Amino acid sequence: MNALVEFEANKLADLFSQGDILSIHMFMDTMSISFDVQDVLFTQISALQQPDPIKIAQIIESYGTSLIHEQMRY
């Protein structure tokens, strides 16, 4: 997981813990996530028993559009 995904996952975990739906969607907007993908991410993250940043990062990466493959760690 790269530093950006780690930051986004931690931020989303905090927002989900607070239950702040508006801030969650606003933050996903700043992540440049399309609205249809935001709904999918929101549903999948909401289904977690606890907002775990590692699991959230995996969900983010599964819908990510990064051109750099995650195995290229520098």
N, C-alpha and C positions, 0 to 999 in steps of 0.2 A: 504494500500500500504506500502510495506516495504522500508527501506532507500535505498537499492540498486536500486530498480525499480524507486524510486523517483529521484535518481541521474541520472540514464540512461535516464529517460523521460526528465529531464531538459536539459541534454546534447544534446539529439536529437532535442529538441525544438530549442535550440540555433543553431545547425548545419542546421536545415531546414530553420530557419530564414535567415541564411547567404547564403543558396542555394548551399552549398558545398557538392555536391553529392559524390565525392571521400571520403571525411572525414566521411560522413554518413555511407558509406559501410565499411570503415575501422573501425569505432567505433562499428558497428554491429558485425564485425568479433571479436573484443575484448570481446563482449558480448557472444561469442560462439553460435551465431545464424547461422544455416545452410543457405546456399545461397538461397534455394527455399523459406524459411521463410523470409529471408531478403527482397526478392522481394515483398512478400505479405505485410510485414510491411511498406515498402517504399511506396507502392501503397496506402495503407490505410491512412498512415500519410499524404501523399501528397494530399489526397482528403479533408483533413480538411481545413476549410477556413483560420484558423490561427493555427500555431503550438502550441497548448495548452498542457502543460505538464501533466495535469490531464487526458485528453483524450488519450494522447500518452501512459501514464502509463496503462490505461485500455486496450489499444491495445496490449501493451507488455505482460501484464498479461494474456490476452486471448490466447497467443501463448507460454506462459512460460512453463518451464519444472521443476519448483520448486517442491520439494517433501513436502514442508511445506505449508499447506493450509493457505490462507490469513486470515482466521478468527481467527487463533491462534496468536493473537497479544500479545507480551510481552513487 
